[in-house]
């Protein structure tokens, strides 16, 4: 892979992502981390061109374009975000959902609160 985007924030996700990454690839972190995460430092130092959060955030115009593109890809079935959802909670269990997401990030990719 040329690019890994970590949304889990767990040691397992980092090790798996770094292993899958091609030399010179980029590893971006978009994760909530509630406890220390182990990092394969030697692999990161010798294999990865970027490790961490994005260094440049898109401006508002670029962000709108990216959002439109993401919506288009999702509607066309080119980007399946349903596979990212690992847990659903009903609206009346929102406190439980937030606590679960905060205390057990290694068990979930994305938690969804169902409002309907």
URUR-V886830 format. One record per backbone hydrogen bond with DSSP energy under -0.5 kcal/mol. CO is the residue of the C=O (numbers start at 0). NH is the residue of the N-H. Records with the same first field share a line. If there is no record, write none. Layout:
# URUR-V886830
CO->NH + NH
This chain:
# URUR-V886830
0->21
1->25
3->5 + 27
4->6
5->29
9->13
10->14
11->15
12->16
13->17
14->18
15->19
16->20
21->24
24->48 + 49
25->3 + 27
26->51
27->5 + 29
30->32
31->33
38->40
39->43
40->44
41->45
42->46 + 47
43->47
46->23
49->26
51->28
58->62
59->63
60->64
61->65
62->66
63->67
64->68
65->69
66->70
67->71
68->72
69->73
70->74
71->75
72->77 + 78
73->76
78->80
79->82
80->83 + 84
81->84
83->85 + 109
86->111
88->113
89->92
90->93
92->96
93->97
94->98
95->99
96->100
97->101
98->102
99->103
103->106
104->107
109->85 + 86
111->88 + 113
112->114
113->90
